[in-house]
Amino acid sequence: MNGLLIGTLDILNKLVAVALIIVSTAKGVFGGYAEYVPFALDPTMMRVATTIVGFVVGMVGAAIVSGLLATLINISQEATLIRELLVARRTLPPP
């Protein structure tokens, strides 16, 4: 049961990371990050610059949020593997 829950959480974590990147990039496309572009540009180049800023912000946010959760999921999977190896080691006779 725990394996199913961890697998589901892993899939949801990946979806959240992709959603963070897409939403942040879309916000950049529509000019949501115009105050972070330190120089004046024509409208087309401003849209490109804010899109790039939005993408970078989304990547950083996804790395922080989803990266932390992915690390915890990985630790859980490795701990399960270690427990299985220790149980198997107890049942085998010594060499």
Secondary structure, DSSP 8 states (H G I E B T S, - for coil): -HHHHHHHHHHHHHHHHHHHHHHHHHHHHTTTTGGG--S---HHHHHHHHHHHHHHHHHHHHHHHHHHHHHHHHHHHHHHHHHHHHHHHHHS---
